[in-house]
């Protein structure tokens, strides 16, 4: 029986998709440095003090209990609007696609002018008049187009092609016109848009978070100015060049896959025979010189036998191969038993069952 070594990935993108945004559901609360109290979402900073715009209501939130609101306009203040921004954990790779999704709602017919703005600089120090900014994305152009107004949460989805300059993301109303008039809500002069559950993740299943993303996350969480200190911070850097931040780009992995067929094990056993040992020796010599990100080993069986027996045998075979590779590579490897859940051929034929009895090793290598 032939074995296969190839550069493929057989898993869906959702398994490895990783959110490039902190606190995506806005559930984590920031303790501001001014008043030592919870009054804002952790990791997200408004262009104005935000305590009145950070909301808690499990019945109104899309998920959890927290969500945020932004002012898209004011009945008495022309061109008044607020924005919220966050820093990305990693910079985006130029020319690569990313999935941006979030939930939004507003009782006002203004959602088509709400948008997303990626910048290489901190939006808090933006010098342009807000109404002159052209955002990176308008909700109007989302793949799931929102109604202009909606009292229920609407899912917004984009596939965004990166320019390579993205370090910060900002949400807000980017209408060229001022949103004015009456809000239709008693005693309320603000036109609000609500946001919840935002994610930005690579479309490429083999794209991972950058090295050092934990340090970036800690730096994002360490910025606690939300009131007077925030106003002073913004004023300081609007009058002189702001400190620049260059994000580390995400990492793209390539995948080396080894399939060990059933005949490389003793019959109904997890013990590797001499052919399997030789194959693993050759494989480990080749990948040992690579910059490894992770290694996953999956055991599979055909559909004959009980489910519990198949799960146990496939787990033992996967871990037998993983343990052998660990000794050769000095690298922690995990094994999983999939039983007969992931066939690659027809279990009704002898040839198909033979293909289904296998151990697959996936090696993710940093380029």
Secondary structure as UniProt FT lines:
FT   STRAND          4..6
FT   HELIX           13..16
FT   TURN            24..25
FT   STRAND          29..31
FT   TURN            33..35
FT   STRAND          38..41
FT   TURN            42..43
FT   STRAND          45..46
FT   TURN            51..53
FT   STRAND          54..56
FT   TURN            58..60
FT   STRAND          66..74
FT   TURN            78..79
FT   STRAND          84..87
FT   TURN            94..95
FT   STRAND          97..106
FT   TURN            109..110
FT   HELIX           111..113
FT   STRAND          114..119
FT   HELIX           123..125
FT   HELIX           130..132
FT   STRAND          137..138
FT   HELIX           139..141
FT   STRAND          150..161
FT   STRAND          168..173
FT   TURN            186..187
FT   STRAND          190..202
FT   TURN            205..206
FT   STRAND          207..208
FT   TURN            211..212
FT   HELIX           213..222
FT   HELIX           228..238
FT   STRAND          251..261
FT   HELIX           262..264
FT   TURN            267..268
FT   HELIX           274..287
FT   TURN            288..289
FT   STRAND          292..300
FT   HELIX           307..329
FT   STRAND          334..337
FT   TURN            339..340
FT   TURN            347..348
FT   HELIX           350..356
FT   STRAND          358..366
//
